[in-house]
Amino acid sequence: MTAFCLMWVPLFYLLRRSFTPSVNSGIWALILGSFTAIIQFFLGYLTSPGAFDYSRFVFGFIDIVSLPVLIPLVIYFFILIFKRFQGDIDFGNFALLWLIPVGALRALSWSSTHDPILLVMTPLLWTALAAGISFFINLTMNNFRWYTLILSAICILILPVLGSAAYWAFFSQRELFGFALLAAAFIPAALSFFVGKKA
């Protein structure tokens, strides 16, 4: 399981890169992701895990699943503003590169727990959110219409919540519900492989 946590994100990135253009700022993604991972490693969690209630969902959102993916997406947006949106643009590849060092350090810190939720489900959810949110961003950029903007905005807001809910469901031993949420979170990521070169 530790090997899966270590290798899943880079393997998923290589697979996705064969369908999408590489990002020019990829080296910055690795550098900033490494810096963030080291800070998180030494500072620990930002919230208390809690039990099976709302606090566990918030913990999953902030410290485990959603925020680690949202941070590189926001950072990449500001990089694009600074570069004035020049060159190949792909939020998903940048976020996945950022998550490679994050996943490596998390694999080391979680290896002693032998917890499949952390070591297997969490990397799966990271890639689902990174590729899925990127899919809706690129959908809007490549086909800007009011209805695609509204649909994409709603889905971008829902996906991080969906990922955290899947983590909460697995932790609460509601595996069937958790797998259903995981499958739903992966739908946009799967579509990104088939709908357009930059989706």
N, C-alpha and C positions, 0 to 999 in steps of 0.2 A: 504493500500500500504506500509506503514511503517513496518507492521508486515511481509509482504512478503519479503522486503529487509532484515529484521532481520533474517528470518527463512529459506529462500530459500537455501543459501549456505550450512548451516549445514545439512539440509534435503537431499540435493543432495549428499553431502559427505557420509552420512549414506547409501544412496542407492548405490552409487558407491563402497563403501567399501565392500558391500555384494558380489560384483563381483570381487574385486581385493584385494590383500594382504594389510594389514595395514603397515604403515611405522614406522620404529623403532625410527625415529627422529621426531615423531609427536609432542611431547611436545615442541621441539624447534620451530616448525612451529607456534604454538600458541603463544609462548613467543615473537618471532621475529615479528610475525604479529601484536601482540598487541602493541609492541614498535613502529613499523612503523605507525600503525593507530593513535597512540597518537601524534607522530611527525606531521603527515599530518593534524590532527585535529587542532593543534595550529599554524602551519605554513600556512595553507590554500593552495590554488592552486599554482602550479609552473608557469603556463602560463595564459595569459588573454583569457577569453572565446571567444571574438570576436562575429561576427554576424553569417551569414549563409555560409560564404566562407571557404577558406582553413584554416584560423585560428581556426575555430570551429572544424574542423577535427583534427588539431594538439592538441587542447585542449582535445578532446575526447580521443585521443591516449595517451597523457601523464598523464592527471589528472583524467580521468573518467574510461576508459575501459581497455586499453591494458597494459600500464606500471604497474598498480597494479597487474596484473597477471604475467607479465614477470619477475618482481623482485624476487618473491619467487622461480620461476623456475631456475633462474640464481644462487640464493643463494643455492638451493638444489644441483645444479651441483657441486659447490665448497665444500659442505659438503660431497658429495660422493667421491670427489677427496681426501679429508682429511681422509675419512674412507676407502679409496682404494676400493670402490664399493663393500663393504661387506654387506650381509643381503638382505632383500627384498628391491627392488627399485621401486618406483612409484612416478613420478613427479607430477601426477595429484592429488593424495591424499595429498601430502605435500602442494601444492599450495592451495587446497581447505581449508585445516586446517588453513593456513596462512590467507586466506580471511575471515574466520569467524569473528575475531575481527574487521577486516577492514570494513566488511559489517555492523557490529553492530554500530560502531561509525558513519559510513556514514548514516545509517538509522536515527540516532539521529540528525545529522546535516542537513539532507535533509528533515526531516519530516515536517518542516514548509512550504516547497515549494509545497507539494502535487503534485509533478511532476511525472507522470507515467514513463517517460523516465529514470529518475534517480532511482526511487524506485522499478520499475518492470523490465524494459528492461536492465538496467545496471547489476543487479545480474544475469540475464539470460545470458548475454554476458560473464560475468566473468566465469561462470561455463562452458560455451561452449568453451571458449579459454583454460581454465585450463585442461579440459578433452581432448580436441581436440589436443592440442600441445603435451600432454603426450602420446596420442595414437600414434602419428607419431614418437616420441622419442623411445617408447617401440617397435614399429614396426621395427625400425632400429636395436635396440639392440638385439631383438629376432631373426631377420632374416637379418643379415648383408649381403647385396649385393649392388653392385654399383648402381643399378637402384632404390632399396628401399631408399638408402642414398640420391640420387638426388631428388626423389619424396618427401621424408619426409622433406628435407631441403626447397624445394620450398613451400610446404604446411605450414611449420612452419613460414616461412616469410609472407605468404599470410594471415594466420588466424588473426594476430593482426590488420592488415590493414582492413580486412573484418569486424572485430568487431567495429573498429572506424568508418568505413564507415556506418555501420548500425546505430550507435549512431547519426552520422551526418544526415542520411536520416530521422530518426524519428524527430530530432530537426527541420529539414527543412520542416516538415509536408509532407514528401513523404512516407506515411505509407506503401503503397504496396511495394515499393522498399526496405524499411526498414525491413519488414517482410520476404521478399525474401532473403535478406542478413543474417538475423537472422537464418532462416532455413538452409541456406548454411553453416553458422558457426557451427550449431549444428550437421551436418552430421558426422564429425569425432568423436564427443562426443558420438553420438548414436552408432556408430560402436564399440567404446571401450567397450560397454556392451556385445557385441556379438562375437567379434573376439578375441579369446584367453583370458586366465585368466589374463595376465598382459598387455593387450593392452589398 
